[in-house]
Every structure is written in C-alpha cells, then in structure tokens.
Amino acid sequence: MHREITITNTHNAKLFSILIVLVMALCAIGISLFGNSLGPPVGDLTRIGGLSEKNYGFRREGIGFTDNHFTVLRYDDLMSGKGKGQILTFGDSFSTPKDHNITWQNTLYEKSGLTIDFVEIETLKEIRKFFQSDTFRKAPPKAIILEMGERTIFRRALPNMEQVNCAMPPKQPALTLSPQTVPRIRWKQRTDFASFDERLSWGALALRFRLLKPGKTVDVALSRSDLFSSSRSDRLLIYQSDIIRHTERAFLPMEPEVAAKKTLCAMHDVINAANGLSPVYLLIAPDKRSVYTPWIQTGLPPKAINFLEVFSKQAGSYYIDVFSPLSAAVHAGKKDVYFPNDTHWSAEGHAIVGSVIAETLGR
C-alpha cells in the first residue's frame, strides 16, 4: 500500500512538472509572437510605451557618418585635464552618440573642422565648477556649447540658483572655421530581430509597460499626415515629460515667473564664471511637442513657462536658436525632423542643428 502511494505521488509530480514546462513554453511562444507583431525595438518612445515599431517606425533611408568625429569624456576625465578638443560640449541625450553616427557634433566638425569633446552633464553646478578649475584656466577651449533639453533646463539650473551674478554675458567672438570633407553612409531602420531572446524580451517588456506603466508615451492626433514616414503618420508620439514638466506643479514652490527668472539668472551666472576665457553658448533642444504644436489636434495643458521664448528674447548673443530652423523645416514639409518613434532628432534634425551651431560660431 505504501509503495503504491509513493508511485502515484511520483507520477503526479512528473505530470505537474511537465504541465509547468508546457505552460512556460506556451507563455514564451505567446510573448514571442506578441514581440514579433510589434517589430524589433528601436525608438525610445515605442519602447517605453510598448508600442509597435511596425506602426510608428522610421520608414525612410537616412544618411549618417562612417565614424564619430568627437570624443566622449567622463566629467572626472575632463577635470583631470584629459579634454583636448577645440570645442567642448556639455549635453544630455540629444548630444550622446547615436546609431549611424548622426549626432550633431559630427555635422559641426564637418562644417567647422574643429575637434570636439563631449561630456554628459547632470546640472549647471558641475559646469560652473569646471569653469572655476585650474584645468579650465590653463587650457580653455576655443568655444563651449551647453546643450539642455527644454523639459529639463529648470531641473539642471536648480542647484545653481543661489548664485548672484545675473549680468548679461558679453557678446561672443567669432571663430575661424575650416570645413572638412567627411565620409557618409546610408542606412535604414532595422526590421529584423537580432535573436529569439530579443523578440521574447521585447514582447515581455512591451506587455509590462502597457500593463504597469501606462501613459509614459502619449499618442496624439495630428491634422497632417505628411510629417513622418511611419505607417501611422497622422499620429505624434511624445514623452509624458513633454507635458508634466511644463505645468505649474513642476516648478513648485516657485511661481512660474520666478522660476523663469531664476533659471535665466543661473545660466548667466554659469557663463560669466568662464570669465571670458572661452565663448560659451547655450542650445536648448526643443521638446518634440513644441516643434509639432501647430498640427496637434488633442488638447494639451499649456506651458507654464515657455523657456524657448524666454531665452530667445532675453539671452542675447550666447543663445543658439534651433527651434526656429527646426520648425521651419517641418513647416516646409520635411519629413522626420524628429524620429516618429523617438524623442530625439533624426539625421535630418541633427544636421540642421549642427549647421546652425557652425554658422553661429563663425558669424
């Protein structure tokens, strides 16, 4: 009797194990098929929203560079004197190396012939600290470019708002530019998965974000369908921060007018800390929403502060306006100035930005 019970329990355990394996296999197959229906993960907005690359993906041929023509440094490397570029750029995700080397610094090198270093930043406080260092005073670059996203400029300026030198920085001197011939490459967005694991993980990630973090990506209707090459070209994907970081709540406990004034002052203070040893320029990367606003049909909360307007009107010669040329390109019908599936500029957008910066430096 005891032996029969043991045999039965062993048999049931095997059946249960087989059932578990079958369920796991079916789940893996289901998630894989779901991932396959979305297409391989490419854009940041499609990834964080669990959306289909087949619907929102870039569908044109792009032109990039065969190599990156700028050096990426850590902040500690910069402070220890390892920066050798003639132009130093501080920036965020709009300036980091991109697939196919489309980043605007490559266009700037092509237009100027000047070597470039890039350091990713957190706040203005670190930049000010560099300007006050012996490293900077001993070997100041020919020019410095500060790039910050429109949605993040207040947060990056916040740690430096206790400084008091709000005086308008002096006019920046022009540089001598020597344009270079730089090899280019043609590319297309990939349409195949690298492996089964990627298909499975992409499907699982998409399910997770759809179920647990809805709203990270906002999908709004457009009145035009010729602005993007995607299948859903009448839709605009934007990051939720393009909305929430511009509401009054984002600037509390300050009133919007005070926050705008303090942000402008903090920027002036940082640039003045360079003490004229290097001309310093500010570039604000416009939110995707800002450039495509004329065609957005869905009602979005208005901006409590329009930093693009604040700096355009009050910043003087150190401000590089890229909003106007990017908007002009979209108005003229240029497709994919921003990627349809991503927060950032396409190769077209990066080329516009790099060209505008080179023009400004040599003006």
N, C-alpha and C positions, 0 to 999 in steps of 0.2 A: 504494500500500500504506500509506504513512504517513498519507494523508488518511482512509482507512477506519478506521484505529486511532483517529484523533482524533474522527471522528464517533461511533464506538462508545463511546469514553470519555465524550464529552459526553452521549450518550443515557443511559448508565448513571448519570452524575451527576444528571441530571434525575429519573430514576426513584428514586434514593436520596433526593433532596430531597423528592419527593412522598411517599415512604414515611415519612420523618421527620415531615412535616406531618400525615399521616394518623394516625400513632401518637400525636402530641401532641394532636390533636383528639379521638381516642378516649379518651385519658387525661383530658382536660379534661371530656369528657362523662361519663365514669365517676365522676370526683371530684364533678362537679356533681350527679349522681343520688344519690351517697352523701350529700353535704351536704343535699340536699333531703329524704332519708329521715330525717335527724336533726332537721330543723326549724331555724329561724333561731337563731343563738347568743344566748342571753340570760343564763343563770346562770353564775357563775364556776366552780362545781363541774362542770357539764356541759362547759364549755369546756376546762378543764384535764384532764378525763378522756376527752374525745372521745365523750361520751355523748349520747343522744338527748333533745332538748328535748320531743319528742312523748311520750316516756315519763315524763320527770321534771319537765316544766314546770309552772308555776303555772297553774291552770285555773279561777280564780275572778275575780270583779270586785273590784278594790281601790279604796280611797279615799285620795287624796293631797291635796296643796295646789296651788292655782293658781300660787303663787310660793314661792320660798325666802325665809324671813324671818330669815336670818342671813348674815353677811358672812364670806367666806373670805379669810384673810390668809396671806401668807408669813411665816415666822419673822423674816426681816430687816425686813419691814414693821412687825411687832409691836415689835421692839426700837427701831425709829426713831420710835415714837410714833404710828403710824397706826391703832392699835386704838381704837375709840370705843364698843364695845359695853359694856353694863352687866354682862353676863355674858361671861366669857372661857372658851372651851372648848378644851382640848388633846385631840386624839384621833387615832384611826387609821381604818381602813377602815369601822368601824361608825359613824363620825360624818361621813364625807365626803358631799358632795351625791349624792343618789340620783335615779334616774329617777322622775318624777311627784312629786318633792319630798317624799318620805315621811320624810325624815331626822328623827330625834327632836328636833333643835333647833327644828323648826317647831312641833311639839306643845308644847315647852317655852315658846316665845314665845306660843302661843295661851293657855296656862294661866297665864302669868306677866305678859305684857305688857312684858317686859324685852328690850331689844335685845341681840343675841348676836353675838360674833365667834368664828370657829373657826380654829385653827392646827393643821396636821398635825404630829405630833411623831415623833422618832426615839427619843430616850432621855430619862430624867429629868434628865440633866445640863443639857440646854438649858432645861428648865423652871426649874431651880434658878438658872441664870444670869440668866434673866428676873427672877426674884424678887429678885435682888441688884442689879438695874439701877436707875438713876435714873428711867428711864421708868416702871417699876412704882411706885416710891416716890412719884413726883409725881402719878400718876393711877391708883390701884389700883381695879380693877373692884369691883362690889358682891359678886360671887361668882366663883369659879373652879372649873371642873369638869375633872378629869383622867380621861379615858376610855382604858382599855387592854384589849386582848383577853386573855383568860385564858391563851392559849398563848404570849403574847409579854411578859407582865408581867415575868418574870425577866430576859429579854434587855434590856428597856428600863431596868430598875433596875440592871443590872450595872455600867455606868460610874459610878454614884453610890454604890457600896457601900463606898468608902473613907471616906465621911463618918461622923461620930460622934454626931450629935445624934439619938439614938433615942427621946427623950422623947415620950410620948403628946401629940399636938397638942391644943390647947384645944377645948372644945365650940364648935361653930359657931353664930353668932347667926342668928335667923330674918330673912327678908326680907319686905317688903310686896309682895304680888303684885296685879296688876290684869289679870285675864283679858280677852282680846280676842276679837272675832268675826273669824275668818279664813276666807276663801273656800276651798272644797274642790272637788276634781274626782274623777270616777270614771274608772277605767282598767282595761284588760285587757292581759295579756301579748301581745305581737305574735306572730302566727302566720305572717306572710309575710316573705320575704326582701326586703331593700331593692333588690338588684340581682343580676345573674348573677355579678358579681365576688364578692359576699358569699357566695353559695352555693358558688362554687368555692373561695374561700379558707377557708371554714368546713369544707368537706369535706377539704381538704388538711391543715388544722390538726388536725382530729379524727383523721385517719389517722396523722399524725406523733406525736401524744401517745399513741395506742393502741400504736404500734409501738416508739417510742423512750423514752417515759416512763410506763410502766405503773405503776399504784399511786398516782399523785398524788391521785386521788379514790378513796375507799374506799366500797364499796357494801355495807351490812349489812342483815340481815333484821330486821324489826320484828314484834312479836307483835300489833300493832294495825294496822288499815288505814284508820283514820278520822282520822289526824293531819295528812294532807296531801291536797291536791286533785288531785295528779298521777295519771296513769294507773297508775303503779307506786307506789301509796300505802302498800304494805306494805314499802317499802324506804327506807332512810335513807342519803343521800349525805353524807359528811363529808370534810373536808380531812385529808390524811395527817398534817399537823402537829397535828391534834387528838389524835393518838396519840403520835407520836415526841417531841414537845416536852414530854411529861409523864413520860417514862420516866427512870430514874435516870441514864442515859447523857447526857441533855440538860443535867444540872446539874454534870457533872464539871468540875474536880476536887473540887467541894464535895459533901459528903453532903447528901441532901435536907433534913434537918432544919436544917443550917447555911444552905443556900440559902434556905429559907423565912424563917428569922430575919433574914438579911441583906437580903432583899427588903422585909420589913416595916420594918426599920430605915431603909433607903434611902428608902422612901416617907415615913416620919415626918420624916426629915431635910429632904426637899424641902418638905413642908407647913410645917414650922417655919421654913424660910427665908423664907416670906412674912411672918413676924414679926407675924401678926395683922392686917395691913393689909387683907387680904381673906379671908373664909372660903373654905377650899379643901376640895373634896370629891373622893373617888375613886369611880369607877364601873368595875367590871370586867365587860366583856362576856363572858358565858359562852360557851364553845365549844358548838357545836350538839350535839355528842355529850353534853355534860353535862346539858342540858335533857331529852334524849330517852333517857337511860340506862335508866330503868325498863322500857322496852319493847324494848331491843336484845337480840336473841337470839344474835348471834355473840359469842363470847368475845373481848374486847379487853384488852390489858395494863392493869393498874390504874395509877392515877396515883401517882407517887412523892410528889408534893405536890398537895394539893387547895387551891389558892390561894383559891378561893371560901370554903372553910371557914376557912382561916387568917385572912383579913381579916374575915369575918363575926364571928368570935369575939374577935379581938384589936384591931380597928382603931378601935373607938369610934364617936363621932358623925360622923366625917368620911366613913365608908364608906356608900355608897348601894347597898343590896342589890337588884339587879334580877333575880337568879337566882330568888328565891322567887316573885315575881309572874309571871315568865315561865313557870316550872314549873307554878304553879297554873293558869294559863290553859290549858296543854297538858293537864293532868290533868282540867280541866273539859270537855275536848273541843273547844277552839277550834282550828280548822284553820290551818295555815300560819303559825304564830307565827314560825318561820323559813321562808324560802322552801324548797320541796322541791329546787330545782336550784341553791341558792346557800348560801354560808357564813353569810350575814347575815340579820338580821331582815327580815321582811316589813313592810308598812304596819301590820299588827296589832301586831307586836313593837315597832316604833319608837314607836307610840302608847302602849303600856304603859310603855316606858322613859321617854319624855318626861313622862308623867303622874306617874310615881313620883318623878322628879327635882324636878318642880314642887312636889309635896307635901312633899318633904324640905326644899327651900329655904324654904318658908313655914311649916314646922312650928315 
